[in-house]
Amino acid sequence: MFDKVLIANRGEIAVRIIRACRELGIRTVAAYSDVDRDSLHVRLADEAVCIGPAVPARSYLNAPALITAALISGCDAIHPGYGFLSENSYFAEICQQVGICFIGPSPEAIQTMGDKALAKQAMREAGLPLVPGTDQPLSSAEEASEIAREIGFPVLLKAVAGGGGRGMRVVESEADLVRAFNTARAEAEAAFGRGDLYMEKYMPLVRHVEIQVLADQYGNAIHLGERDCSLQRRHQKILEEGPSPAVDDDLRRRMGEAALAGVRAIDYTNAGTMEFLLDPDGNFYFMEMNTRLQVEHPVTEMLTGIDLVKWQLRIAAGEPLTLAQKDVRILGHAIECRINAEDPERDFLPSAGEVELFLSPGGPGVRVDSHLYSGYTTPTNYDSLLAKIIAWGNDRAEAIARMRRALEECVVMGVSTTIPFHLRLLDDPDFVAGNVSTQSLSLMLSRGRS
Ligand code: MV4
């Protein structure tokens, strides 16, 4: 096992990784930017190295600074968390070259799944069901028109180098296609340095259901059930839950098997998430794969009792998976609410500043992953996530009741948060009935305004 790990991230996920390391007896080094000097992950780590100024490009995205910090502090591994460099194959490559273990999949696996067209190609060859459309980049607007006519409007143009909804554009009719194609290309070029697009039939009323996988370096792989992440606002997940109200045991088995077939096809190792679209008839389609630990991983941890970060560390250190698929038990129901420093009354405008008082909820079945403490000042340079509240119950109704109780108990004085929005969401009749799709949130938001 590693002796010392550098955490190349910040906020709640850096705290989460430090907790896993401490439980495994691994020493930790926090990398921090100058505005994060007083943040919790710096206080909890055994050592800390300043990697640069606030702007991400010069700190948390600064590969040379992170590698140097790991080398001078004598780390034998780096955990990238999520976001920042966690899916940067070049960073994973450099770690390998300097003899530091990158805690995650191989650079090749990151590269393949990062190219959304290559990913679809690999998954098609592995036998996974795909959304109707192309898995090659579109060569021209003319070709796009031809294919759109074949698959039928509305269609989606997606950036090959995008993902997570970035660089995605719905095209309703032939008349809009050429302009949409050219605009989407330009936007993708500007955002990702690569303009290539692919096309899919736009599937309304689908759910976003993702399967958590763990795979070691000896060919052992298991899936840990699903998370339903359909409630998104502008492709930012707001609330995630498991099991999905739309998935029964048979569908879970089939989606899990598909996810594992994809994992084997690309020799995937470590933790990963296969994202599927699930239509109202129970058909599922591979959408994309995330080659990192996800924000919503605690939902799976609460349902299975499996610590995903500790398994990431063990697998990266070359230990075999001692869990077999038959050992995976999904018990009860879990819901995660992302508490962001945003004002839901002002279109989720970011709200940074000093958190004068933070009272974390607790009690049976409630988990809080957060870097907040009373007196902490949230910087404006990074994402707005303050805390994740995860509530577990014996069934969905209990999990909802518990989440509502935890949200009401949670005190964050000094900045606006999305707590009031979550409370409204938990009272929404469609949500309580489990009838949500990727389009529900906009409906719920409009109801909330009326
Ligand atoms: C789709 C889709 C419907 N049809 N692709 C969103 C982010 C990225 N994971 C891909 N996403 C989607 N891809 C096809 N062919 C629906 C989504 C989707 C979504 C779309 C609009 C608004 C919210 C959404 C939430 C999850 C998934």
Residues whose N, C-alpha, C, O or C-beta is under 5 A from the ligand:
A	BS01	MV4	V131 L156 G164 G165 E200 K201 Y202 M203 H208 C229 S230 Q232 H235 T438
